[in-house]
């Protein structure tokens, strides 16, 4: 059997989300930590593949991250999700998580990456996977600070909101409509992507035409950024000029240190 992972992966800093995830996925495969896709045959010129995951290993997958979430000194950053082996008995899940996450972390560190596990604590046997933020620093760049141990203790992994309470995403979306900033989409972020000690974080994207000039992208994000800052939100920016060849939509990330309740306006 042979691995199906390509062997000529080249990281392109101009398009870091896709090429970074592809590179780390390839390295995970080389470290025997990935999804374990292998070629089992060929038919009519097409490869036949299957996943052959060793028992009690779990598997990893790399995905791109918004540039705004990268550590300041990183030249590559992705999310790597380690998925636990659900066939491990519940009584042994805690040890399974401890040993396999240590192995995944050691493997990625051996490839030159810094590995962090931000977000609310996850419970082995209850949650199915552990997200890791994996970054590579520019030459001479200091590694990111370790995650504060209590930075997400106030959060559930998946916050819930009961009527008449509304989620921070819904509140912000409604507020943008009220002030006629109507050409934007507000999306929730998973809590492991929130900065520490905050009570809400969202990504706001401009829905302008994909063929619009970059100057329109800039002005649209500047407009909503001004509103967010004047109404009490912190913001995290992309940090580089927009490139429609690689960037799907312009965005800004907003967060709150104090939550807004039903009926409140920022």
Steps between C-alpha positions, in 0.01 A plus 500: 500500500623851425408835648271718287655823628679699225875527539560838331321734741633857480393761753394826337500794746277691257229236546578368847162357596481232232870432448575506874229246575620283209860510625413413860262227383785349299733519801238339723481216251878463504491490880226232487266738683269597214182351357681184387364498146679226307472374146364148494467454126425656164209471261463661157792731577348618828653430837298304755566631850395410851573625849710265710520664842704304756292405806526744791675765294223730388574725205582862416385747241644845419282793392576863422450785745402863455823697480372729775526208745866427431771574757678824413829330408357208300559447130269196499213410729228235477255317722570131552210301641588173668201262499493237771443131431135454596554126544718554805291417812371799696708405804816522288421816306686736735824305461437468125470879470806564716734265319387567145491878537853482641605296196333741256658801671845338503470409132403851394770655716757271337395652167573851630155611615374660818186327628240658727160378624286809570133500585275348766617171643364196319393182672630166369215269419257792472662712232621329185803707410761745628589803287862614494640824360823418318735776384843545350691816582684726262881487531594679820138523613417415859252216552153602620437518872350194664124502536381621842371203695186685611437703184191305395375364836189721480390338172332181392642330193167565327318794667122491491249783524140460615220720380456792551878522523670538165845390399771765457504419130128570466530821702781634286327403176183679612695808605676524164160487331370777727785734408465413129824307473303244305747344262678293762473143629574420865619149580572339833848377580567177687597583858852362466562782252389771744770707668539416871266660753247624242130423506428508126686495170368512146623550145335772290529463122412747229261358241598730215551368151803274465598707196505825701836680504722452804442865593134412559607207720715736705232766542232245593714350776614843621135607526391207717825509701431862600153407614622204702769700679271789586243261647733311734623206296863400470609417147755269342609578145622294207825693511592472132370661178201315361560278199181382323703219343534339843259678736138395460348799681640786706431470872575628847471310828317668789499400865355615831644499848150521647197324357194679366164375618163505328394845391839660559665692224877529486 
